[in-house]
Amino acid sequence: MSQNVTYDDRDPILDYSGDWFRTGTWNATSVDETGTLASSSVTSGVNVTFVFPTPATAFYYFGIPRCCGGEYLICIDCDPNNPQYITIDGVNTSDNGQNPPIVLFSKTFDVPGVHEVILANEPDLRFGGNSQITLDKFELTVPDADAVTTTTATPLSSSAPLSTGATLPVAGSSSSSSSPLAPILGGVLGGLVLLLIILGIWFLLRRRSRRPAYNAEQAPDHQEQHLWQNTSRFTVSTNPATMFSTTTSAPSRRELDAGRIDDYSSPDDTLPPEYGQVFSPADSAPPLPGPSSNEMPRALSKSRR
């Protein structure tokens, strides 16, 4: 499928050069139609350049034939070193000025593409060099976007008349298309990052919930409990086979107060003598028996030893 797109003579996409009359109109009473018209009777340096704004498969130039001279030159994708011009005969000797514009030139292309067209006025030697060029519109046949396979041709600067240039990038070509792969990859990576964050938070919460609760009765003093867990003693064995090996003994136990001890003795139990019974006055104490005369030498000898 395709459609025709019109670019009027007053469309800003057209690049005029030379002396043009661009406010003219035409009135075809025979078909009851009117429209705008650009024209020029100058035969030197008068041209218009049209670069396709979209790929097209066909090109049409509409103008009104003149009665008394009309010879034009057209060039499509001209090589500036070897331009190939095509002559257009724009003469209709029976023209009375009331006829509508017609197709004066057309060209089709094998594949859709962007091209440059240069249309210029040329002296018509059949009428003494007189020639009047007219332009009503350019028309392109544009295929649907789904069926476009384009070729490109880009013009040179419009300041050089009847010249062509290098290629331009074409809208809708494969080089300008963007792949949807990047947004898909971005979404997948974002989902993976979010999943890893959720798993990390779940792991930390689960690990924290498994820690044993602190019991104040079992460890009244945090510092002492720490010392109890980390203090060790080294013992040296007196056995010759193992005297140079060290073993770690069990940590010392903390001594605790057992509390008050109740007196369960009965009144009849024997008690130690009172102070007065041991240390009584000298006058009331009975005389202590002394050693006998036979035991004195033996006692002295023991003391000397």
RODO-2510 file (C-alpha; in nm, 4 decimals, decimal comma):
residues 305
     n   res          X          Y          Z
     1     m     0,0000     0,0000     0,0000
     2     s     0,1123     0,3569    -0,0722
     3     q    -0,0185     0,7106    -0,0773
     4     n     0,0566     1,0379    -0,2569
     5     v     0,1925     1,3300    -0,0566
     6     t     0,1758     1,6846    -0,2021
     7     y     0,4250     1,9677    -0,1435
     8     d     0,2799     2,2979    -0,2653
     9     d     0,4899     2,5638    -0,4413
    10     r     0,4824     2,7682    -0,1206
    11     d     0,5994     2,4864     0,1055
    12     p     0,9076     2,5977     0,3041
    13     i     1,0832     2,2723     0,2170
    14     l     1,1440     2,4067    -0,1348
    15     d     1,4646     2,6047    -0,1911
    16     y     1,4240     2,8744    -0,4581
    17     s     1,7167     3,0449    -0,6300
    18     g     1,7003     3,3435    -0,8671
    19     d     1,4159     3,5773    -0,9567
    20     w     1,0819     3,4023    -0,8928
    21     f     0,7298     3,5405    -0,8765
    22     r     0,5889     3,3409    -0,5833
    23     t     0,2579     3,5108    -0,5126
    24     g     0,0819     3,4123    -0,8355
    25     t    -0,2373     3,2064    -0,8688
    26     w    -0,4079     3,0076    -1,1395
    27     n    -0,7779     2,9869    -1,2168
    28     a    -0,9019     2,7027    -1,4335
    29     t    -1,2561     2,7974    -1,5308
    30     s    -1,2904     2,4845    -1,7387
    31     v    -1,2805     2,2665    -1,4274
    32     d    -1,3732     2,5353    -1,1760
    33     e    -1,0471     2,5005    -0,9795
    34     t    -0,7958     2,7521    -0,8439
    35     g    -0,4592     2,7363    -0,6739
    36     t    -0,1259     2,9071    -0,6096
    37     l     0,1570     2,9233    -0,8651
    38     a     0,5262     3,0169    -0,8713
    39     s     0,6704     3,1338    -1,2052
    40     s     0,9659     3,3091    -1,3671
    41     s     1,0505     3,4380    -1,7147
    42     v     1,4228     3,4775    -1,6361
    43     t     1,6226     3,2161    -1,8216
    44     s     1,9504     3,2328    -1,6297
    45     g     2,0153     3,1297    -1,2700
    46     v     1,6526     3,0474    -1,1926
    47     n     1,6008     2,7092    -1,0255
    48     v     1,4349     2,5344    -0,7324
    49     t     1,5720     2,2418    -0,5290
    50     f     1,3528     1,9795    -0,3688
    51     v     1,4927     1,7089    -0,1370
    52     f     1,2519     1,4318    -0,0484
    53     p     1,1611     1,4569     0,3198
    54     t     1,0621     1,0901     0,3209
    55     p     1,1452     0,7849     0,1104
    56     a     0,9376     0,7648    -0,2034
    57     t     0,8923     0,5329    -0,4995
    58     a     0,7779     0,7986    -0,7485
    59     f     0,8101     1,1731    -0,8119
    60     y     0,5802     1,4131    -1,0063
    61     y     0,6246     1,7745    -1,1185
    62     f     0,3090     1,9770    -1,1849
    63     g     0,3139     2,2986    -1,3926
    64     i     0,1100     2,4895    -1,6515
    65     p     0,2349     2,4762    -2,0128
    66     r     0,2991     2,8101    -2,1806
    67     c     0,1988     2,9184    -2,5274
    68     c     0,5027     3,1180    -2,6191
    69     g     0,8097     2,9394    -2,4876
    70     g     0,8800     2,6915    -2,2186
    71     e     1,1895     2,4734    -2,1930
    72     y     1,3143     2,3453    -1,8578
    73     l     1,5962     2,1309    -1,7248
    74     i     1,5584     1,8752    -1,4455
    75     c     1,8283     1,6710    -1,2731
    76     i     1,7778     1,3948    -1,0143
    77     d     2,0695     1,3079    -0,7853
    78     c     2,3093     1,4940    -1,0105
    79     d     2,6792     1,4180    -1,0125
    80     p     2,8481     1,7600    -0,9805
    81     n     3,1373     1,6390    -1,1962
    82     n     2,9130     1,4911    -1,4646
    83     p     2,5543     1,6210    -1,4350
    84     q     2,2918     1,4525    -1,6479
    85     y     2,0113     1,6950    -1,7329
    86     i     1,6761     1,6047    -1,8782
    87     t     1,4913     1,8572    -2,0961
    88     i     1,1237     1,9230    -2,0303
    89     d     0,9038     2,0658    -2,3008
    90     g     0,6609     2,3043    -2,1339
    91     v     0,4970     2,4524    -2,4449
    92     n     0,1259     2,4414    -2,5325
    93     t     0,0558     2,6759    -2,8194
    94     s    -0,3200     2,6531    -2,7598
    95     d    -0,2970     2,7585    -2,3967
    96     n    -0,5352     3,0419    -2,3084
    97     g    -0,4348     3,0793    -1,9421
    98     q    -0,7437     2,9025    -1,8091
    99     n    -0,6155     2,5446    -1,7942
   100     p    -0,5243     2,3599    -1,4713
   101     p    -0,1706     2,2368    -1,3972
   102     i    -0,0682     1,9023    -1,5401
   103     v     0,2189     1,6582    -1,4844
   104     l     0,5147     1,7867    -1,6870
   105     f     0,7639     1,5290    -1,5553
   106     s     0,7574     1,2065    -1,3514
   107     k     1,0009     0,9371    -1,2457
   108     t     0,9656     0,6085    -1,0580
   109     f     1,2246     0,4283    -0,8426
   110     d     1,2805     0,0583    -0,7898
   111     v     1,2921     0,0896    -0,4099
   112     p     1,1798     0,3700    -0,1782
   113     g     1,4500     0,6301    -0,1287
   114     v     1,5338     0,9924    -0,0607
   115     h     1,6452     1,1892    -0,3658
   116     e     1,7328     1,5423    -0,4682
   117     v     1,5547     1,7125    -0,7572
   118     i     1,6732     2,0367    -0,9213
   119     l     1,4384     2,2138    -1,1627
   120     a     1,5717     2,5094    -1,3689
   121     n     1,4543     2,7407    -1,6460
   122     e     1,6265     2,7283    -1,9846
   123     p     1,6050     2,9562    -2,2894
   124     d     1,3695     2,8142    -2,5537
   125     l     1,5378     2,8707    -2,8898
   126     r     1,2122     2,7914    -3,0686
   127     f     1,0733     3,1193    -2,9368
   128     g     1,3784     3,3390    -2,9616
   129     g     1,5118     3,2304    -2,6248
   130     n     1,1914     3,3160    -2,4375
   131     s     1,0850     3,0672    -2,1699
   132     q     0,8459     3,0929    -1,8777
   133     i     0,8735     2,8270    -1,6061
   134     t     0,5821     2,7513    -1,3745
   135     l     0,5532     2,5382    -1,0595
   136     d     0,2288     2,4371    -0,8975
   137     k     0,3429     2,1466    -0,6755
   138     f     0,5643     1,8403    -0,6320
   139     e     0,4040     1,5096    -0,5463
   140     l     0,5594     1,1919    -0,4002
   141     t     0,4313     0,8376    -0,3852
   142     v     0,5154     0,7166    -0,0347
   143     p     0,4755     0,3509     0,0689
   144     d     0,3492     0,2437     0,4096
   145     a     0,6066     0,2434     0,6852
   146     d     0,5880    -0,1375     0,7284
   147     a     0,6878    -0,1969     0,3668
   148     v     0,9733     0,0559     0,3401
   149     t     1,3149    -0,0700     0,2221
   150     t     1,4973     0,2480     0,1396
   151     t     1,7928     0,3735    -0,0568
   152     t     1,9309     0,7205     0,0101
   153     a     2,0767     1,0019    -0,1947
   154     t     2,1701     1,3331    -0,0299
   155     p     2,2144     1,6647    -0,2092
   156     l     2,5042     1,9070    -0,1786
   157     s     2,4552     2,2659    -0,0657
   158     s     2,1682     2,4441    -0,2387
   159     s     2,4014     2,7325    -0,3222
   160     a     2,5409     2,5230    -0,6083
   161     p     2,2629     2,4962    -0,8688
   162     l     2,2154     2,1811    -1,0720
   163     s     2,4324     1,9754    -0,8377
   164     t     2,3902     1,6708    -0,6240
   165     g     2,5564     1,5481    -0,3105
   166     a     2,6282     1,2570    -0,0823
   167     t     2,3836     1,0381     0,1001
   168     l     2,1695     1,1428     0,3942
   169     p     2,0302     0,9148     0,6634
   170     v     1,6706     0,8230     0,5890
   171     a     1,3963     0,8410     0,8482
   172     g     1,2547     0,4991     0,9115
   173     s     1,5651     0,3118     0,7858
   174     s     1,7120     0,0194     0,9750
   175     s     2,0091     0,2257     1,1019
   176     s     1,7808     0,4592     1,2980
   177     s     1,5643     0,1900     1,4516
   178     s     1,6157     0,1166     1,8176
   179     s     1,6006    -0,2314     1,9623
   180     p     1,3608    -0,3030     2,2514
   181     l     1,6194    -0,5380     2,4068
   182     a     1,7699    -0,2706     2,6352
   183     p     1,4475    -0,1948     2,8314
   184     i     1,3835    -0,5685     2,8762
   185     l     1,7332    -0,6320     3,0133
   186     g     1,6999    -0,3320     3,2438
   187     g     1,3751    -0,4656     3,3882
   188     v     1,5211    -0,8141     3,4443
   189     l     1,8337    -0,6806     3,6175
   190     g     1,6250    -0,4498     3,8354
   191     g     1,4077    -0,7429     3,9443
   192     l     1,7132    -0,9537     4,0327
   193     v     1,8633    -0,6740     4,2432
   194     l     1,5354    -0,6293     4,4315
   195     l     1,5140    -1,0059     4,4961
   196     l     1,8699    -1,0138     4,6336
   197     i     1,7936    -0,7259     4,8706
   198     i     1,4825    -0,9036     5,0033
   199     l     1,6763    -1,2291     5,0567
   200     g     1,9533    -1,0435     5,2417
   201     i     1,7052    -0,8777     5,4798
   202     w     1,5319    -1,2135     5,5444
   203     f     1,8652    -1,3826     5,6205
   204     l     1,9686    -1,1117     5,8711
   205     l     1,6328    -1,1282     6,0519
   206     r     1,6460    -1,5072     6,0713
   207     r     2,0015    -1,5048     6,2042
   208     r     1,9132    -1,2493     6,4696
   209     s     1,6106    -1,4513     6,5838
   210     r     1,8338    -1,7573     6,6444
   211     r     2,0645    -1,5828     6,8983
   212     p     2,0201    -1,7138     7,2608
   213     a     1,8494    -1,4820     7,5030
   214     y     2,0600    -1,3352     7,7817
   215     n     1,9860    -1,4855     8,1240
   216     a     2,0672    -1,2496     8,4086
   217     e     2,0459    -1,5266     8,6736
   218     q     2,3005    -1,7480     8,4978
   219     a     2,5450    -1,4614     8,4313
   220     p     2,4993    -1,1885     8,6937
   221     d     2,8224    -1,0252     8,6020
   222     h     2,9059    -0,9936     8,2306
   223     q     3,2714    -0,9303     8,2972
   224     e     3,3075    -1,2273     8,5313
   225     q     3,1233    -1,4515     8,2834
   226     h     3,3625    -1,3443     8,0105
   227     l     3,6608    -1,4241     8,2346
   228     w     3,5059    -1,7602     8,3271
   229     q     3,4784    -1,8543     7,9586
   230     n     3,8272    -1,7457     7,8545
   231     t     4,0478    -1,8166     8,1605
   232     s     4,2521    -2,1341     8,1532
   233     r     4,5329    -2,2793     8,3582
   234     f     4,8374    -2,4655     8,2440
   235     t     4,9603    -2,7675     8,4383
   236     v     5,2876    -2,9508     8,3972
   237     s     5,2850    -3,3233     8,4375
   238     t     5,5486    -3,4866     8,6581
   239     n     5,5383    -3,7940     8,4439
   240     p     5,8654    -3,8030     8,2421
   241     a     5,6758    -3,9146     7,9310
   242     t     5,4402    -3,6206     7,9386
   243     m     5,6276    -3,3625     8,1456
   244     f     5,6897    -3,1358     7,8483
   245     s     5,3291    -3,1346     7,7283
   246     t     5,0860    -2,8783     7,8543
   247     t     4,7210    -2,9389     7,9153
   248     t     4,4486    -2,6963     7,9753
   249     s     4,2604    -2,7555     8,2950
   250     a     3,9057    -2,6687     8,3551
   251     p     3,8450    -2,3061     8,4483
   252     s     3,8378    -2,2254     8,8178
   253     r     3,4981    -2,2153     8,9730
   254     r     3,3668    -1,9048     9,1371
   255     e     3,3271    -1,9400     9,5153
   256     l     2,9867    -1,8553     9,6492
   257     d     2,8724    -1,7892    10,0068
   258     a     2,6798    -2,0870    10,1348
   259     g     2,4909    -1,8759    10,3860
   260     r     2,4352    -1,9116    10,7584
   261     i     2,5026    -2,2486    10,9237
   262     d     2,2469    -2,3460    11,1874
   263     d     2,3594    -2,4858    11,5296
   264     y     2,2119    -2,8272    11,5772
   265     s     2,4165    -2,9221    11,8946
   266     s     2,2317    -3,0443    12,2012
   267     p     2,2705    -2,8951    12,5533
   268     d     2,4298    -3,2107    12,6810
   269     d     2,7250    -3,1934    12,4411
   270     t     3,0643    -3,1317    12,6086
   271     l     3,1839    -2,7727    12,5716
   272     p     3,5402    -2,6439    12,6125
   273     p     3,6305    -2,5145    12,9630
   274     e     3,5602    -2,1557    13,0410
   275     y     3,8266    -1,8949    13,0884
   276     g     3,8023    -1,9021    13,4670
   277     q     3,8522    -2,2713    13,4732
   278     v     4,1742    -2,2567    13,2729
   279     f     4,3287    -1,9392    13,4119
   280     s     4,2361    -1,9478    13,7866
   281     p     4,4164    -1,7320    14,0527
   282     a     4,7450    -1,8635    14,1938
   283     d     4,6226    -1,8910    14,5494
   284     s     4,3314    -2,1061    14,4620
   285     a     4,5040    -2,3254    14,1974
   286     p     4,6314    -2,6600    14,3204
   287     p     5,0065    -2,7150    14,2969
   288     l     5,1214    -2,8708    13,9773
   289     p     5,3113    -3,1942    14,0223
   290     g     5,6823    -3,1501    13,9417
   291     p     5,9273    -3,3986    13,8052
   292     s     6,0796    -3,6495    14,0321
   293     s     6,4435    -3,6563    14,1182
   294     n     6,4941    -3,9531    13,8964
   295     e     6,3480    -3,7726    13,5920
   296     m     6,5514    -3,4480    13,6212
   297     p     6,8755    -3,5678    13,4555
   298     r     6,6746    -3,7266    13,1715
   299     a     6,4891    -3,4037    13,1114
   300     l     6,8067    -3,1980    13,1100
   301     s     6,9688    -3,4293    12,8673
   302     k     6,6731    -3,4011    12,6281
   303     s     6,6843    -3,0221    12,6421
   304     r     7,0559    -3,0168    12,5598
   305     r     7,0044    -3,2242    12,2560
***
